[in-house]
Amino acid sequence: MEESKQLKDYFDQKLAQQLAKLIEDVHPQFDGSGFVKQVAKQLKPLELKDRVAVMAQGLRDFLPEDYPEALDILIHILGPENPDKGGMFVHGFQLMPVEHFLGTYGLDHFDASMKAMYEITKRFTAEFAIRPFLIRYEKETLKILSQWVMDENEHVRRLVSEGTRPRLPWAMRLPSFITNPKPTLKLL
């Protein structure tokens, strides 16, 4: 009988190879073997979030330096939208490094990053990536979320509630909403 894997163990060399293959299919100049080599040598001692961060850093190092160009490549590897209510809990975990890439490197590209979060959320979630945007661009992000709360896609609507939780497990806190949750109440 095979022992079940911990979630962190799915973020391994095999996942790095899968991501590399997806990227190479849409961007043949991507050095997939270099990406896999850089990522794989760092993973073993790390826990989940650190493994995701290493993969996101590898994406940053091996994708084009221009963030919008790199983001466009990543959007093209997202795959089909989640087919059911299980959504992110069943499908899409392989996109966690892409979501981390967005939240870490996309802050200076608000519009492109918000559009990408919308697309990622239909396949996984962007509840971690949206938090730095809520801190830096609270008013602008809340304006977009007020539109998304009525979106036809249930995963996008879920992002609005989960992404604005002041204290979300595994995620940075949103201090302004801890102090004053009023801006998020109307979204709920």
N, C-alpha and C positions, 0 to 999 in steps of 0.2 A: 504494500500500500504506500502510495506517495504521500509524504508529509506536505501539508498545505503551506504555501508561501506567504510570507508577510508582504504587505503592500509595497514596502520599500524595495523588496527583491525583484519586483517587476521593472524597476528603474535600473536596468543593468545594461551590459554590453549588447545584448540582443535588441533591446529597445533602441539603443543608440544606432544600431545597424538599420533597424526599421525606419527610424527618422531619416537617416542618411539616404536610404533608398528612395523614400518619398520625395525628399528635396532634390536629389539628383535627377529624378524623373521630370521635374518641372524646371530645374536649373542645373543643367549638365556641368557647369563650371564649379559646382560645389565639391570640395575635397572631402568626400564622405569617409574615406579611409583615415585621413588626418583627424577629422572630427571624432570618429569612433576611437581612435588610438588615444587622443587627448582625454576624452571623457572616461573611457574604460579604466585607465590607470589610476583614476582618482576615486572611483565609486565604492570599492569594497568596505572601507571602514565607516562609511557615512550612513546617516539615517535618511529618512524619506525626503524631507525638505532640502537638505543639503545635496542630495543626489539630483533633485530637480534643478537646484541652482547651478550645479556643475554642468548639467546638460544645457541649460539656458545660456550659460557663459560660453560653452562650446559653440552654440548657435551664433552668438554674437561674434565670436572669433572667426568663424568660417563662412558666415553669410556676408554679402556686400556690406561695406561700412555705412552706406547710406541707409538709415533706418527705414524710411518708407519703401525703398526697394526690397530690403530684407523682409519687411512685414508682408509685402505683396507676395513674395515667394511662400512665406509661411501660410498665408491665407489659402493658397492653392493646394496645400497638403491636408487641409482639415478633414476632408471626407464628407460623407453624407450627414445630414442632420439626425439627431436622436429620434428614433422612431416611436418611443413610448414614454409613459410617465416615469419609468425607472430612470431614464435619462442618464445623467452623469454618474449615477451609482452603479450602472451596468456597462455603459459605453464611454469611451473618450478619455480614460485616465492617461493614455499615451500623449495627450495634448497638454498635460500639466507643464512640461518644460516650455511649450509655446506660450501658454498663459503667463508663466513666470517671466519669460522674455519680454512680453508686452508690458507687464507691470514694473519691470526693472529698467528697461531701456527706452520706453515709449513716452515718458512724461513730457518731453519737449515737443511732442507731436500729438496734441490733444485730439484733433478731429480724426486723424487716421487711426489712432489707438482706440478711440471710442467705437468706430465702425468695426474694427477688428474684434473688440470685445463682444459686440453684438453677434458677430458670426461665430466666434468661439463658443459663446454661451448656447447656441443652438446645438452644439455638439458635445460640450463638456460643461464648463462653467468659467466665469471670469470674476467670481466673487472675491478672489484674492487680489487679482490685478487691478480691480477698480478702486481699491482702498487708497493707494497713493494718489489717485486722481481726485478722490473725495477730499483728501487732505490739502492738496495743492490748488485744486480748482473746484471747491465745494459748490459754489453757486452754479457754475456751468454744468457740472456733472449732475447735480440735482435737477436741473432743467431737462437734461436728456432722460434721466430716470423717470421723470414725471410723464414723459411720452411712452417710455418702455413699459410702464406699469399697466398700460392698456394694450400691449402688444398681443397679437394672436398666438404667439408662441409661448407656451407655459414656462419654458425654461428661461426665456428672457424675463418674464414676469417674476420668476423665482429669484433671478439675479438681483432685481430691485430690492426685495426684502432681505435676502441673505447678504448682499454686498453692502448694505447700509446698517447691518447689525453693529452696534458699538463694540461688542466683544464677540468675536467669531473664533471658534477653535482653529488653531494653526495659523491664524491671520493677525496682522497688525491691528491694534485697537484704533478706534476713531474717537479721539479725545473730545472733539467738539460735540459729538453726539452723545457722549457720556455726560457731559456737562449740560447740554440742552438737546434732548431728543426730539423736540418739536418739529424740526424740518423733515424728519423721517416719518413722523406719525401720519401725515397726510398721504404718504406713499403706501403705507400699510392699509 
